[in-house]
Amino acid sequence: MLTVYLGIDVGSVTTKLALVDEGGKFVDSCMLRTAGKPVAVVQQGLRELYAKRQTDYDVKGVGTTGSGRNLAGVLVGADVVKNEITAHAVAASTNVPGVQTILEIGGQDSKIIILRNGIVTDFAMNTVCAAGTGSFLDQQANRLNVPIEEFGQTALKSTNPARIAGRCGVFAESDLIHKQQLGYPVEDLLYGLCQALVRNYLSNLALGKEILPIVTFQGGVATNSGMVKAFEEALQTEIIVPENHQTMGAIGAALLAMEEHRYTQNPTKFKGWEVGNMSFQSVTCTCQACSNNCEVITIVEGETQVQHPEKIRDIKGNIIARWGGTCGRWELS
């Protein structure tokens, strides 16, 4: 029996689950496409992670993070629910001692986190522009008929990268098409795109921030060696890509759950691995009690029959979570 702590990072593109042991050492992880079905994917992740076990797990704590952290938290019974900034900072500090700057680019957003003496002193997030995110790189690789897995290695072959406007995703795509029509080789287009996205990142997110080594690069885009090289050239410093860079958010959530358990010694709220086989239903209704017309989300264990979806009181069954109201009328205590 191995004592472990479970971390779950539910993002808009991918969902990651990770386990660490009592010493905070990485045990195992899995990553799945969220595909707009966070409940089903969290359940699938639990099943896959448990199926890969080499020994039975004694889960002492669970942490969730990411854009779907609250939903995941009520599904599995989380002990801590934390934002991505905290989770990534904790994971980086633990796995890369002395880290002072964290570059993180995921599927739909990007972040920069500044640490000094292991404490977050500044950060910035970009959630409104696609330029520089993993999904944007995915789209452009597909446009150029290059598998995303080969993007980085192909970009590194460039000898004369194209100068591409990267301040906006729409302009970057238009400029890329223009350069393609001019006859630029694919490798020059790809590395030019990497350089453009790095310029965009540094001139927006990192503007006014002191980027000091040690610098780590986390998130799915860190797999792209072309982006790593472009960052190194722009910052004139070595970029460290942690071994488990894609699941650092989940690892951080697991480490936070471990800290919580050590501090409180409270038993975990984890509902067990069988959550992966339970039935859940999500119902969205509009509250008509006032002019706010709040959209209230209800998570029900098992099946529920809703005869009039506009009437929130019609929802029957074992309600495990409800949120979305402004006044607190429908929040569960």
N, C-alpha and C positions, 0 to 999 in steps of 0.2 A: 504494500500500500504506500503510495507516494503522496505526500501532502503538497497540494498545489493551490495556486490562486489563478482565477480565470479573468481575462480581460476581453472585452468585446468592443470593437470600433465599427460603428455602422455609418458608412459614408454614402453619398449619393450614387457613386459608381460601384464601389466595392465594399464588402463587409469582411472584417478580419477578426479572427478569434485567436488568442494566444494564452499559453499556460507558462507560469514561472513557478519554481520550487520555493521552499522556505528561505533559501539564501538569495532569492531574486534572480536565479539563473534560469535562462530560457530553457523550456522543456519541449514545447511543440506549438505549432500554429497551423492555421488554414486560412485561405482567402477565397472568397466567392464573389461573383458579380451580384450586386444588389438587385438590378433589373426591375426596380420599382416595387419589389415585394419584400420589404425588410423583415416582416414577421416570418415568412416562409424561409428566407435565407438564413436568419439567425437559427431557426430550428434545424435546417440542413447542416449548418456549421457545427452545431452541437453534436449531431449524429456522426458527422465525419471525424471530428476531433476525438470523440469517445471511441469510435471504431478503430482508430489508429493506435490506441493505447498499448503500451508494452506491459503495463501493470495497472491495477485498479487505482483510481484517483480519490483522494480525500480532499474535497474542495473546502477550503477554510474561508474563502472570500471571493467576491465577484465585483468587478468594476466595469462600467460602461462609459463610452465616450463617442464622439462623432455627432453628426447632425441628427442621427436617430437614437441618441443615447437614452432619452427618457422612455421611448417606446421599448427599447431593448431592456432597460432597467426593470420595467414592470413585468415584462414577459418572463425573464429568468430569475427575478428576485435579486437585484443588485444591492450591494452594501454601500457602494459609492457611485455617484454619477458625476463625472467631471468633464469640463470642456477640453477641446483638442490641444489647446495651448499648454495646459498643465500636464496632460498625458504625454505629449511629445517631449516636453522639457524634462520630465522625470525619467523617461526612457533614455534620452540622450545622455543625461548626467550620469546615469547608472552604467551605461554601456561604453561611453566615451568620456572618461574622466578629464576634467579641465575644459570641456567644450564651452565656448563663449558665444557662438553664433549658430543658429539652426536654420537652414533653408529647407522648407517643406513645400512640395508641390504635389497635389493629389489630382484626382480626376476632374473635379469641378472648382477647386479653389486653390489658393496658394497662401503661404504664411511665412513670416520671418520672426524668429524669437531671439531676443538678446538676453544672454545670461551673464551675470557677474558673480563669482564666488558661489555658483550653483543656484543662484536666485534669479528669477525672471525679472528684469528691470524694464523691458520694453518689448512690444510686439506689434505686428500689423497683419491684417488679413485682407485678402482680395476675394470677394465672393460675387462681384458684379460684372467682371469682364472675363471672357473665355480665354483671351490671349495668354499663353504660358501654361495652361492647364493640360493635364493628360488627355482629356477628351479632344482638345484642339489638335494636339500632336497626332492623335489617332486619326482624326479626319484628314489631316494633310498627308499623312503617310499613305492612307487609302487612296487619296487623290493621285499620288505619285506612283501608285501600285507597288508600294514597298511594305512588306509585312512589318508590323510595329516592333516585332522581336528583332528585326534586322536594321531598324532605324539608326541606332547608335553606331554600329560597326560600319554601316554604309557612309554615315556622315563623317566619320573619322578619316575616310579616304579622300576627303576634299583637299584640293591644293589652292583653290581660288574661290572661296565662299561668296555667294551672291549677297549683296547688301539689300536686305528686306526690311520694310517698315514694320515694326512690331508693336507700336503703341496701341493698336486696336486689332482685335481678332479679324474684323471684316476687312480692314485695310491690309493686314498681313496676308490674308488669303488672296485678295486682289493682286497684290504685288507679287506674290508667289506665282500666280497664274501668268502674269505679265513676263516675269523672268523665265518661266518655263517656255513660253512662246518665243522668247528670244534665243532659245537653244542652250540654256545652261545645263550642264550635266546634273543628274539626279543628286549625286553626292554633294555638289556645291550648293544646290537648293536646300538640301536637308541641313547641312551645317550652317548655312546662312540663316535658316529658320531658327536653329538653336541659338545663334548669336543674337538674333533679333529678340527672342523671348527672354534671354538673359538681360539684355539692355532694358526691356520693358519692366522686368522684375526689379532690377536695381534702381531704376529711375522713379518707380512708383512705391513699391513696398519698402524698399531699403533707403528711400530718400531721407537724408538727415540722420541716419543711424550709423553708429561706429561699428563696422564689421571687423572683428578681431579674431584671429585664430585661437583656438582650434575651431574649424568650421565643419559642420556635418551637413550632409544632404540627405533628406528623408522623404518618404512618400514614393509612390509608384514611378514617378518620372525620374527618380534617382537611378533607376535601372538603365536609363538611356545614357550610354557613355559619351555621346555627343554633347548632351547637356552638361555633364560633369566637366568635360574639357572646356566648354565655353565659359562656365563659371570660373574655372581655374585661371583661364586667360584674362578674364575681366577683373578678377579680384587679386591676381598675382599671388595666389597662395594655394596650398594643397587643400583639396576638398576630400573629406573622409566620408565614405558611404558605408554606414554600418551594415553588418552581415544581414540583419533582419530589418532592413530599412523600410520595406513595404508594410510591415506589421508593427512598427514602433508605437503607433497610437494604442493598439491593443495591449502591447507589452507594458506601456505606461499605465494603462488602466488597471492591469493586473498588479503592478507594483504599488499603485495607490490603494488597492484593496488590501494588499499585504500590510502596508503601513497602518491602515485603519484597524485591521484586526489586531495588530501588535499593540496599538494604543488603547483600544477599548476592551479587547478580549471578549467581545460579544460574539455569540454564535452567528454563523452566516445566514442570510435570508435566501440563499440559493435554493431554488425549487427542485433541483435535481436534474440529472441528464435526461430524465424522461420527458422534460419539457419539449425535447425535440420531436416527440411523437404525439403531443397534445394538440387539440383543435382550438384555434382561436379565430375570432371574427372581428373585423374593424368596421364600425358603423359611424358615419358622419351625419349629423343632424343639425338643423338650424334652430337655435333658440329664438322664440318669438316673444319672449317676456318683455323686451324693450326694443327701442329703435336700433340698437347695436347689431342685432341679428347675428350673434356670434355663431361660428361654425364649431360645434362641440364634437370632439372625437371620443368614441367609447370603444374600449377593448373588452370583448366578452370571451370568457373561456367556454368553449363548446359552441353550439349553434343557438341562434336567436331568431325569433320571428318579429319583424317590425312591420305592422300593418300600415302605419302612417309615418314615414321617415321624417316628416317635418315636425313631428311631435316627439321630443326627446324622452318623454315619460313612457312611451310605448316600448322602449328597449327593455327586454326581459332577459334573465339569465344571470350567470355568475359574473358580474361586472368587476373586472380587476383594475381598471384604470379609466380615467376620464379627464380630459383637459380641453382647453380652447376658449373657455368662457372668460370674459373680462371681469365680471363682478365676483366670481368665486362661487356662484350659485350651484354650479354643477361639479365642482372639484370634490374628489373623494378625500376624506381625512385619513 
